[in-house]
Amino acid sequence: MTPGARTQAAIELLDAVIDAARGGGAAADTLIARYFATRRYAGSKDRRAVRDLVYAAIRRAGEVPASGRAAMLPVAAEDAAVAATFDGSTHAPAPIAAGEDAATGGIMPAWLAEALAASGIDADAQAALIDRAPLDIRVNRLRNDPAALAARLGGTPIVGLPDALRLPTGTNLDALDGEAEVQDAGSQIVSLAVQAVPGQRIVDLCAGGGGKTLALAAAMRNDGQILATDVDRGRLSRLMPRAERAGVGIVATRLLDPRRELEALADWQGQADAVLIDAPCSGTGTWRRNPEARWRLTPARLAAFTAQQRHVLDVGAALVRPGGGLVYVTCSLLDVEGADQVAAFLAAHPDWRAEPLDLPAGSPRGQGVRLDPARDATDGFFVARLIRPC
């Protein structure tokens, strides 16, 4: 691909990303993969260059741009090499016209900036939310030793996480085959709040593809029982193949019907030593990896997330045995999804209590702990551990 063709491809992809953001379609990384799946002529350097252009444009636009071209113009304004590709040649974008409308710069929509500021995330911390994320992995001790894998891949250990490595960007992970899982350090840290040990019975209530499920299984040394559940069949279906590659044999999955979860979990009610709720949320803490997600969020969607969170907290609470723990996690920095949710739960369940957490990173927030990219160099999370009375 010529430089101009790369820029035009980025513009076409940005149009698709913008349409998806407005209509609830696929994420940017999925759209990029689909785009190149039908364009075999594009080599690895072409794909990487186009991807970099797409994400550079997404990070520069706080509000949803009018078009992919409008999103790319601020990139061209800052990079003469990109501007030069707007020459109208074959497969290249048309020349830039004087006064042509460009996307508005910024970090995020104004209403979100106000909501984060009200949650104690100042302007500097907000800017860090759209930085590029590092490449972190969790070494699977069931299959390999962290020191050995660090020597092989050139990774740097992460303080407080003996199984974690931070790798150089672009490290090829194709050959790991269960030896490690890509998992942000923050995700690994909040998993520690479960305090999983061998022999326990644990429910991962919103397991998704199973990243935290596998972390719990490793902490349990493959001894005990984990029930991983979700209402999303597609995401849950990816868990067991991952578990098999990781050498994990203590996990079972169960697909749930929304709003009828407890019917399918009658055999687990009051039985779990711990329940992990990695609740559906706005994802404000993961914008470094999915920066277009800030274009998707609206006040109405946020209200829907908070309603889901209240519901799954009630479901999870019913599964915890007396004296057991309910660990509530969101990858959000908004108090309405974190500290406020826990406060409301404790007000409605005055016999429960929040247990203080001693984690290798994070700062107290309400009855839990919050991690944010600016302070902790991780994705953003809120986590609290709630104890059911005996």
N, C-alpha and C positions, 0 to 999 in steps of 0.2 A: 504494500500500500504506500502511496505517496503521502507526504506530510499533509497535503490538502485533503486527501481521501480519509485520513485518520480524523481530521477535524470534522469533516462532514459526517463520518460515522458517529462521532461523539454527539453531534447535534441531533442526529436521528435517534440515538439512544436516549438523550435527554428529553426529547419529545415524548418517548414512550414512558420514561420515568415520571414525567409531569402528569401525563394522562393517568397513570396508575395511582399516583398520589391523590389525584382528585376523585378517582373512581373506586379506590380500595383494591387496586390490582396488585400484581406481583412486586416484590422488592427489587431494588436496582440490581443487586448481584445476580438475581434470577433472570432478569431481563437481559443483562449483558451476556450471560451464558447462553441463553436462547438465541440471541442475535448472532453470535459467532458459531453456533452449532450449524447454521445454514450458510456460513461463509468460510468454507474450508481454505480458501486462498489466503486468508489472514494468518500470518505466522505469529509465533509467541511474542515477538517484539511489538508487532502491530497491536495485538490484543492488550498487552500491558500498556502501551502508549495511549490507546483509546480509553481504556479503563481509568488511567490517571487523569485524562482530560475530563472525563465525565464527573469524577469525584471532586476534582478541583472546582468545577463549575457549581456542583451541588453545595459544597462547603461555603462558597462565596455568597450564596443567595439565601437570605433569611426568610423571605416570603416566597411563596410558590411563583416561579417565573411565568411569564406569558407564553414562552415557547423555548425550545431547545436552543435556538439561535440567540435569543435574548439572554439565556443563561450563559452562553459561551462568550458573549461579547466582553464581560468584565475580565475573563481570563486573557483574552486578546489584548485588552487595554494594559494589562500588567506584564505581558510576555510578547516581545516583538516578534519572536519566531512563530508564535501562534498567529499573531496578527497578519503576518506575511502569507499565511496559508489561505486567507480570504481573498483569493485572486481570480475567481471565476473560471479557473481552468477545469479540465475534465475531472469529474468526481470531487471537486473542491467547492467550498461555499462561495457564494457571490461576494464581491467586494463590499466592504463596510461603508454604508452611506453616512454622510454628515448628519448628525443629530438622530441617528437611529436609536430606537428605544432599547435600553439594556436592562437586565434584571437589577433589582434593588439589592444593594449589599446589606450585610447584617448577619447576625448570629442565628436569630430565630424570630418568629412572629412576636409582635409586641405583647400580646396577652400572655404568652408563655414566659417571656422575660419577666413580666410583672409577677406571675405566679411563682417562678423560681426565686425571685428576689424576696418575696414574702416567706419563702421556705428557707431563707438564709443562704442562698446561692448568689453571691455578688457578681458584678460584671466580669471580673477576672476569672472567677470559677466558671461562669457561663461560657466564656470564650474557650476554655479548655474542653468543653463538651464536644466540640467539633474538630479537635486535633486528630491526627492520625493515631490509631491505636497500635500498641506493640503486639508482637506475636508471642503469646504465652501458651505453654503446654503443661499438662499434669502427667507426670510419669506414672505409669501403671506398675506398682511394685509387685503385682502378681506376675508380671512378664519381664521386668527389667529393673535395673538399679539406676537411680537418678544420676549418680556420679559417672557411671559408664556411659549413659546416654548424653550427658553434658560433654564428655570428652569427644564423643562421636560427632555431635552436632555443633559444638562450639557455643552452647547456651550458657547463660549466667543464672546461678541460683537466685531465688527471690527470698529475701529475709523473712523468716517466720513460716515459710511454706517448704518443708523439706522435700516435697515431691514436685515442686514447681520449677520450671525453667523459662527464662525469657530468651527467645531466639532472635537471631538477625532476621530482619524483614526479608521475605523471599525464600527462606529456608524450605527446601523440598521435603515434605513430610509424607510423600507417597509410600515410602518403604517401611513406615513405622508399624503398620498392621497390628494394632492392638497394644503396642508397647507404650503408647502415650495417646492422650486426647488433647486436641486444641481446646483450651479453657482459660479464659481470662483469670488473672490472679484474684480479682475481686470475687468472681464466682467460686473459686476454690476457698477463699476466706469465709464467705457466708456459709458454705457447706460445713465448716467446722462447728458452727453453732448447733448443729444436730447432735454433736458429741457421740457419734456412732462408735460402737465398740463391738467386738465379736459376740455372736450369740443373740443379738437383739432382733426384734421384729419391728420393722420400720415401713411406713407408707410414704411414698413420694407421690403426693396427690396430683400435682400438675407437672408430670414428669417430662412431657414433650418428647424430644429425641433421646433423653436419658443422660445428659452430661453429668448432672449432680447425682443421679442414681448410681452411675459407675464410680464416682468419687466415694460415695457412701459404701459401696461394696468393697472397694479397696481398703477403706478405713476399718471395715469389719473383717478383713483378711479372708473374705469369701466364706464366712461362717455366720449363719443366721438366716434371716428371711427378709426380703424387700419386695413389697408390692408396689409396682409402678403403674399409675393410672393417669388417664387423660381423656378428654372428650374429643380429641382430634385424632382420628384413625391414622391419617397419613404420617403425622409426627411420631405417634406411638409405635407404628410399624417399623420404624428405623432402629428402635432400641435393642431388640433381641439380637439382630445381626452384629451390632456393636458389642453387646455383652459377650457373644460367642468369641469374637476376635480378641476381646480383652481377657478371656479365660474366666469370666464371671459365671458362676452357676447357682447363685442364690436369688436371682431376680425372676419374678413372674409379672406379667402385664395384665391389665384389665381395662377394657374400653368402657367408658361411662356415658350415660345419657345426661345431657345438661338438665339440671334441676331435679334429677332423679338419682343422684349419685348414691345416696344412702341406701336406696333399695338394692343396689348392686354390691354394697359394702356391708351388708348386715352381719356377715361373719367376722368382720374386723371391728365392729363397734365396741369401744372400750377395751381394745386388745393391744393397741400399738404402744411400744415403748417410746416411740417418737413419730411425729408426723411432720413432714416437710411440705410447706406450701410455697412453691415458687410461683407466686400469683400472676395471672395475666395483668399487664399494666401498660402504661404509656411508653415505656422504654426510654425515658429521658436520659437515663444513665448510660445508654448504649449508642448514642448518636455518633460516637467516634467510629463505630463500625457500620452504622446505618444512618448516615446524615440526612437522607431524604425523609426519614421517619418524622422529623419535626414539621414537614409539610403536610403530613397526614393527620396529625393530631388536631382535634377541635374540642371546644368545651363540651359538646355533646358526647364525643367519644370518651373523653376523660370521665364524665359522669357515668357512662356505661361501665368503664373499667372499675370504678370505685364500688359500684353495685355488685359486680362479679366478685370483687375482693371480699366484701362483707359476707357474701354467700359461701365462698370456699372456706373462709374462717370458721363459719358455723359447721360446715361439713367436717372439716378437719378436727375440730374440737370434739365432735362425737366419737371419733376413732381413738382418741388418746386414752390410755389406761390411767387409773388414779396414780398420781405421782409422776406421770410421764410428761413429755415435753411437746409443745406445738411450736414449730419454728416457722415464722412468717417472713418471707423474702419478697422484695420487689426490686427490679432493676430500674427504679425511678428515684429521683431526687425531690419529688414533690411531697410535701408533708401530708397532703390529702390522701396519698396512696401509702404512706409509711407511718410516721408517728401518730397522725390523727386516726388512722384505722386501728392501730393498737390501743390507743386511748379509748376509742369507742367500744372496742371489744371488752376491755377490762371494766368499763363502766357497766356493760350489759352482763358481765360475768364476774361479779365482785369477789367470788371465792377463788378465782384464778389469780396468779401473780406473775409479774415479769421478773425473770432471773437475769442479773447482770452478766454481761458477756465480756470475756477477756480474749480479744482477737488480735492478731498481729498487725492490724491496720484499722483505721476508722476512727470516728469521733462520736461521742454520745449525742443522740438526738431523740428527745422524748424518752420512751421506755426501751429504746433500742440503740443501734449503732448505725451510722451512715458512712459510706465510703464515697468519695468523689474523685474524678480524674485529677483535678488541680492539686488536691492535698495528698492523695494516696497513690497516684499513678496507676489507678485501676479503672475499670468501668464503674459507673455509679450504682450503688445498692443501698437499700435499707434492710436491716435484719433485726428481729426481736425473737427472744425465746420465752415462751409462756408456759407456766407449769400448772397442770391440773391438780386440784387438791386431792389428798389421799382420803 
